[in-house]
Amino acid sequence: MGLKKVITRPKFIIYLFVILALLFLPRILSTFNLILFEYGLTFAIAVLGFNLLLGYTGLLSFGHGAFFAAGAYGVAMIAKYFPGLYSMEILIPSALLVSFIISAIFGFLCVRHTRIFFAILALALSMLVYALVFKFYYITGGSDGLYVKVPSMFGMTFEGIRRPQFLSGIYYYFLLGVFVFSFIIMKGIVNSPFGKALQALRDNELRAELIGIRVRRYRLYVFIISGMFTGLGGALWSFINGHVTPDVSHWVFSGEIVYMTLLGGFAIFEGPIIGAMIFTFLKLYAMGSTEYWMFIIGITLIILVLLLPTGIAGGFKKLADRIRE
């Protein structure tokens, strides 16, 4: 009976329709726009993790680029130093492991603080990662970065196949599967007792502590989960981009992760996903149309804050609520 209620919910039907539509997307979009859409999917996975920290725990981090870079460099380093292990079944767990280690270390230091102190400390630690990957030229390639070749997948090799062909074929469906799985896992987390405890921390930390929630421990857990999701997004992004540089660990990229979340709306679960997709296309076409593309991004942020403080998804939700009334 419970399963029947879930299946007949309007939101479940919408999810199902969207997934079915995404399965046919390669037949609709050009290769260029499909690859751009894949960039958006990887960012969507990253901001799902980020929003668990911001939207559900109330902690703002300006250092999530470090975890994104951890996943991306985890893949690139295996490609360079352990080519015999360069298969998707090894690369994804390895990227998650690297992200777990870095997020656990950073989390142990950051969760002792809140508000602006937490945000600044996360930013400082991420810039430490940026300095390390930038300075260790003989290991990380420095500012030149590292090349990421097309990996083998489930026993299949793709030597001789051009990257666009790989990305518009099997990799798209693999990425879509990982995205759907990540979406389900994160949905389960936020609706679980653990997720409700995080929301209690966000709403009233003192009251949450009084009812028995171990504040620092829960913050550490959520920080690690958030970092791992962001690292997973970085690993999947590296296969599309084909090249990893220190820029993804810089605070500017961390700011873009924050921007995507705000653009879609962090108060709604699906909001950051929408924000990641819109930002991906907005940034590329803005960069292609003018050298002052950052001005366009800035203007959209001002408009967003003034007219849609709850983000695009939040604006649509308010409109839908008014129509129902």
C-alpha positions in Angstrom: 0.0 0.0 0.0 2.9 2.3 0.8 4.6 1.6 -2.5 1.3 2.3 -4.3 1.0 5.7 -2.6 4.6 6.6 -3.6 4.1 5.6 -7.3 0.9 7.6 -7.6 2.3 10.8 -6.2 2.5 13.6 -8.8 6.2 14.3 -8.0 7.1 10.6 -8.6 5.3 10.8 -12.0 7.3 13.9 -12.9 10.6 12.3 -11.9 9.7 9.2 -14.0 8.8 11.4 -17.0 12.0 13.4 -16.7 14.2 10.3 -16.6 12.4 8.8 -19.6 12.9 12.1 -21.5 16.6 12.1 -20.6 17.1 8.6 -22.0 16.1 10.0 -25.4 18.2 13.2 -25.1 21.1 12.0 -27.3 18.6 11.6 -30.2 17.4 15.2 -29.8 20.5 17.3 -28.9 23.5 17.9 -31.0 26.8 16.4 -29.8 28.0 19.8 -28.6 24.9 20.5 -26.6 24.7 17.0 -25.2 28.3 17.3 -23.9 27.4 20.6 -22.4 24.4 18.9 -20.8 26.8 16.3 -19.3 28.9 19.0 -17.8 25.7 20.2 -16.1 24.9 16.7 -14.8 28.3 16.5 -13.1 27.9 19.9 -11.5 24.4 18.8 -10.4 25.8 15.8 -8.5 28.4 18.2 -6.9 25.8 20.7 -5.8 23.5 18.0 -4.4 26.3 17.3 -2.0 27.0 21.0 -1.4 23.3 21.7 -0.6 23.2 19.0 2.0 25.6 21.2 3.9 24.1 24.6 3.0 20.4 24.0 2.6 19.9 21.2 5.2 22.5 22.0 7.8 22.9 25.7 7.4 26.6 25.7 6.9 28.1 27.8 4.0 31.4 26.6 2.5 33.5 28.5 0.1 35.9 25.5 -0.2 34.1 22.8 -2.0 36.3 23.3 -5.1 38.9 21.3 -3.1 36.7 18.2 -3.0 35.8 18.6 -6.7 39.5 18.8 -7.5 40.1 15.8 -5.2 37.8 13.6 -7.4 39.2 15.0 -10.6 42.9 14.7 -9.7 42.2 11.2 -8.2 41.3 10.1 -11.7 44.1 12.1 -13.4 46.8 10.7 -11.1 45.8 7.1 -11.7 45.8 7.8 -15.5 49.4 9.1 -15.2 51.0 6.9 -12.6 48.9 3.7 -12.7 47.6 3.2 -16.3 47.1 -0.5 -15.7 44.3 0.4 -13.2 42.6 2.9 -15.5 39.1 1.4 -15.6 35.9 3.0 -14.5 35.2 0.4 -11.9 38.5 1.4 -10.1 38.5 5.1 -10.9 35.1 6.0 -9.3 35.8 4.2 -5.9 39.3 5.7 -5.9 38.0 9.2 -6.4 35.5 8.7 -3.7 38.2 7.5 -1.4 40.4 10.5 -2.0 37.4 12.8 -1.5 36.5 11.0 1.7 40.1 11.4 3.2 40.3 15.1 2.3 36.8 15.9 3.5 37.3 14.0 6.7 40.5 16.0 7.5 38.9 19.3 6.5 35.7 18.5 8.3 37.6 17.7 11.5 39.0 21.2 11.5 36.0 23.1 10.2 33.1 21.7 12.2 34.5 23.3 15.4 33.3 26.6 14.0 30.1 28.1 12.6 28.8 30.9 10.4 31.5 33.1 8.8 34.4 31.4 10.6 33.4 28.0 9.1 33.1 29.6 5.6 36.5 31.3 5.8 38.3 28.3 7.2 36.9 26.1 4.5 38.0 28.6 1.9 41.5 28.8 3.4 41.9 25.0 3.4 40.8 24.8 -0.2 43.3 27.4 -1.2 45.9 25.2 0.5 44.9 22.4 -1.8 45.2 24.8 -4.8 48.7 25.8 -3.7 49.8 22.2 -3.4 48.5 21.1 -6.8 49.9 24.3 -8.4 53.4 24.1 -6.9 54.0 20.3 -7.1 54.7 20.6 -10.8 56.5 17.2 -11.2 53.6 15.3 -9.6 50.5 17.2 -10.5 51.6 19.0 -13.7 51.3 22.4 -12.0 49.5 25.0 -14.0 49.6 22.8 -17.0 47.5 20.2 -15.3 47.1 16.5 -16.2 45.5 14.8 -19.2 42.6 12.5 -18.6 42.2 9.9 -21.4 39.1 7.9 -22.2 38.8 5.0 -19.6 37.9 1.4 -20.1 34.5 0.5 -18.8 33.1 -2.9 -17.7 35.7 -4.7 -19.8 35.2 -2.6 -22.9 38.1 -0.5 -24.2 37.6 2.6 -26.4 41.0 3.0 -28.0 40.8 4.8 -31.4 37.4 6.3 -30.5 37.2 10.1 -30.4 36.1 11.6 -27.1 32.9 13.2 -28.4 31.8 9.8 -29.8 32.5 8.2 -26.4 30.7 11.0 -24.5 27.6 10.9 -26.7 27.4 7.1 -26.5 27.8 4.8 -23.5 29.3 7.4 -21.2 26.1 9.5 -21.3 24.0 6.6 -20.1 26.6 5.7 -17.4 26.6 9.3 -16.2 22.8 9.5 -16.2 22.7 6.3 -14.2 25.2 7.7 -11.6 23.2 10.9 -11.4 19.9 9.1 -10.8 21.5 6.9 -8.2 23.0 9.9 -6.5 19.7 11.7 -6.6 17.9 8.7 -4.9 20.6 8.4 -2.3 20.6 12.1 -1.4 16.8 12.1 -1.4 16.9 9.2 1.1 19.4 11.0 3.3 17.4 14.2 3.6 14.2 12.3 4.4 15.9 10.0 6.9 16.1 10.6 10.7 19.7 11.7 10.0 18.4 14.3 7.6 15.8 15.5 10.0 18.5 15.9 12.7 20.5 18.0 10.3 17.5 20.3 9.7 17.1 20.5 13.5 20.7 21.7 13.7 20.1 24.3 11.0 16.9 25.6 12.7 18.1 25.7 16.3 21.5 24.3 17.2 21.1 24.8 21.0 17.7 23.0 21.1 19.1 20.2 18.9 22.0 19.7 21.4 19.5 19.7 24.3 17.5 16.8 22.8 20.6 14.7 22.4 22.0 15.4 19.0 25.8 15.4 19.0 26.3 18.6 17.0 30.0 18.3 16.0 29.7 14.6 15.1 26.7 15.2 12.9 28.4 18.2 11.2 31.4 16.0 10.6 29.3 13.3 9.0 27.5 15.7 6.8 30.7 17.4 5.8 32.2 14.1 4.7 29.1 13.1 2.8 28.9 16.5 1.1 32.6 16.3 0.1 32.2 12.8 -1.3 29.3 13.8 -3.5 31.2 16.8 -4.8 34.3 14.7 -5.4 32.1 12.2 -7.4 31.0 15.1 -9.5 34.6 16.1 -10.1 35.7 12.6 -11.1 32.8 12.4 -13.7 33.6 15.9 -14.9 37.2 15.0 -15.6 36.2 12.4 -18.2 34.2 15.0 -20.1 36.8 17.8 -19.9 39.8 15.5 -20.6 42.1 17.8 -18.7 42.4 18.7 -15.0 44.0 22.0 -13.8 44.4 23.6 -10.4 41.6 26.1 -11.3 39.0 23.7 -10.1 40.4 23.9 -6.6 40.5 27.7 -6.6 38.0 29.7 -4.5 36.5 31.2 -7.7 35.3 27.7 -8.7 34.0 27.2 -5.1 32.1 30.4 -5.6 30.5 29.0 -8.8 29.3 26.0 -6.8 27.6 28.4 -4.3 26.2 30.4 -7.2 24.6 27.4 -8.9 22.9 26.5 -5.6 21.6 30.0 -5.1 20.5 30.2 -8.7 18.3 27.1 -8.5 17.2 27.7 -4.9 18.7 25.9 -1.9 15.4 25.7 0.0 14.1 23.1 -2.5 15.7 19.7 -3.0 15.7 19.9 -6.8 16.7 23.6 -6.9 20.5 23.2 -7.1 20.1 20.7 -10.0 18.2 23.3 -12.0 20.7 25.9 -11.0 23.7 23.8 -12.2 22.1 23.2 -15.6 21.1 26.8 -16.2 24.5 28.1 -15.0 26.4 25.7 -17.3 24.6 26.9 -20.4 24.5 30.6 -19.2 28.3 30.7 -18.6 29.3 29.1 -21.9 27.0 31.3 -24.0 27.9 34.4 -22.0 31.6 33.7 -22.6 31.0 33.1 -26.3 29.2 36.4 -26.7 31.3 38.9 -24.8 34.6 39.2 -23.0 32.6 40.8 -20.1 30.8 37.6 -19.4 31.5 37.9 -15.7 29.4 41.1 -15.7 26.5 39.1 -17.1 26.9 36.5 -14.4 27.0 39.3 -11.8 23.9 41.0 -13.1 21.9 37.7 -13.0 23.0 37.3 -9.4 21.8 40.8 -8.5 18.5 40.1 -10.2 18.2 36.8 -8.5 18.7 38.3 -5.0 16.3 41.1 -5.6 13.5 39.3 -7.5 13.9 35.6 -6.7 15.5 35.3 -3.2 14.4 31.7 -3.1 15.9 30.9 -6.5 14.3 29.8 -9.7 12.8 26.6 -8.3 11.5 28.6 -5.3 9.9 31.1 -7.7 8.1 28.4 -9.6 6.9 26.8 -6.3 5.5 30.1 -5.2 3.8 30.6 -8.5 2.3 27.0 -8.4 1.0 27.7 -4.8 -0.7 30.8 -6.0 -2.4 29.0 -8.9 -3.6 26.3 -6.5 -5.2 29.0 -4.3 
